[in-house]
Amino acid sequence: MILETERLILRKIDPERDFEAWAKSMADEETVRYLGTKPMSRTESWRAMAAVIGHWEIRGYGFFSLEHKETGAWVGRAGPWYPEGWPQPEVGWTLSPDHRKKGYATEAGRAAIDYAFNTLGWQQVIHVILEGNAPSITLAEKLGSRLIRSQDGLPGVTDHRVLIYGQDAPA
C-alpha cells in the first residue's frame, strides 16, 4: 500500500530502512512527550515499531512511514490506528524532530483521512490528543476536525486527560 502527496510517500513500515530514524525520534523527549511514554531506548523503539507492524497484520491497516520524495528521508509516521482499548478508529501522526513545522503532518494527515474514509470505509475518524498538545490540536482543526469530548486517561497508555477530536466522512 502506497499513498502519495505532493512531497511525501506514505508506505508500509520497512524496519531495514526506517528503524534508525524511528529510534532516534522515539528517543527524543519532545517527540514522545504527548505519546504517553518516556523517551525510548533502541529496544523499546524496536518493540514499538513491531507493534505498529503487527497492527497492520491484525487490522489490515496502520501507521504509514512517511518518506520524503526527493531525499528518501524518514519524516515520521501517520495513518489509521485502532488498537485494543482505543475509543474508536483514529488517524494519528508523529513527526521526526528533523521534519517538524514544514507542513508534512498536514499533508500526511489529509492523505490518511482520505484513505480512512474512501478506502477503509470509515464513517468517522478521531484523533486522541493529550491535553496541552497545542500543535496536534491546531493540526486536527486544520484537518477539519473538532473537539468531540474529553476523558480522563486512556487505559494502558496514560492517566492524563485526553481530548478526542474528530470528523465525519463527507456526505
N, C-alpha and C positions, 0 to 999 in steps of 0.2 A: 504494500500500500504506500503510495507516494502522492502527496499533495504539493502544489507549488503556489507560491505567492510571488510578488514582484522580485523580492530579494532572497527568499528562503525556499528550501526544500524541506518538507515535513515527511519524514520517513520512519520506518521502524527502527528501534534502537539497535545499534550494532556494537556489542561490547568491545570488539577489537579496535574500532575506530573512535568510539565515544568515551571509553572509560577514563582516560587521563583527564580530560576536560570536565567530565562529570564529577570525578573525585575531587578535583580542585574546587569546583563550585560548591559541592556539599561540605567541604571543609571550611568554607567561608562563612563567618558568623553572620554577616549581613544577609547572605543568600538564604540561610536556613532559619533565620530569626522568626519568620512567620510561617514556617512549615511545621511547627510544633515539635522541633527537635533541636538538639545542640549540634555544633559542628561535628561532622562525621569523620571517623578515621577511614583509611582506604578500605578496610574490611567492612565497615558499616556501609560505606558508599557502594561497595560491590553488592552487598545484600540488598540495598535499596534498589539498585539497578535490576537485580534479579527479580525482585518483587514486581517491578513495573513490566518486565518481560513476561513474567508469569501471569500478570493481569491480562496481557494480550492473549495468552493461551486459554485462560479461563473465560474471558468475556468476548474475545474476538476483536477487541479494540483496546486502545490505551494511549498513554502519552507517546507522542512522536518525538524523535530527536529533531531539533531544528538545525539545519545545516545552511551556512551562508553560501549562496550560489557561486559567487565569484571566488571566494577564498577557500571554501570547504571547511571553514572553522565550525566547531560545535558552538551554537549560540545559546542553547538551552533545551527545554522540553515544554511541550504544550499538547493538550488534547483531551479527549474524553476519558473519564475516570470514574469508576463506581465500585470501590472496594467494599467488602463486607462491613456493615455498620455505618455506612455513609447515608446521609439523609435521603439522597436521590442522585441520579446521574449528574455528573459535574463536567464542565470544561475548565481545566486548570492550566497553570503556567508557572514556570520557574526559569529565570534567565541567568546565564553565566554573568559574573561580575564584570567581565570584559565587554559585555554587549548590552548593558542597560542604557536606557534613555536615548535609544536610536529608533524607536518605533517598531522593533521586531516583535514585541509581545502583542501589539495591536494587530499586526499582520497575521501572526500565527493564531491569535485568539479568534479573529474573524474567520479564518480558514477552518479552524477546528469546530466552531459553532455551526458553520455551513455544513460541514461533514456530519456533525451530530444530527442536524435536522434533515438534511437531504439524502444522506446515505444510511445512517443508522435509524432514521425514522422517529427520533425523539420528538415529543410534543413540548418539552420544556428543558432548558439547561439551567443549572445553578452554578455558582462559584462560592465555595466555602472560604471565607476570608477571616483571619484572626483580627479581632478588634485592634485598631491602631495601625493597620497596614494601609496607609493612605495611598501609596502608589497602586496597589491592587484594587482598591475601591475606585480610584479615578479610572483605571483601565476598564473595570467592569461596567462603569457608567458609560464610558466611551464606546464600548461594545454594544450598548443598548440595554444593559441590564439595570434593574432597580432593586432596592432593598426589599426583600420579601419578609424576612423575620430575623431575629437573633436568638441564640440559645447559649446556655452555659455549657461550654465544653463540647467535645466530640469524643465519644468513647474510644479509648485506646490510642488517642492522638494527643489531646490536650484537655486541660481543665479550664483553660481560658475561654472567655466569651468569644463566640464566632458569629459573624454576620453572614447571612445567606442572601446573596444577590442572585437574580435570575431573570429569565425572559422566556416567553412562549414562542413556539415556532410561528413563522409568518403564516397568515391565513391564506 
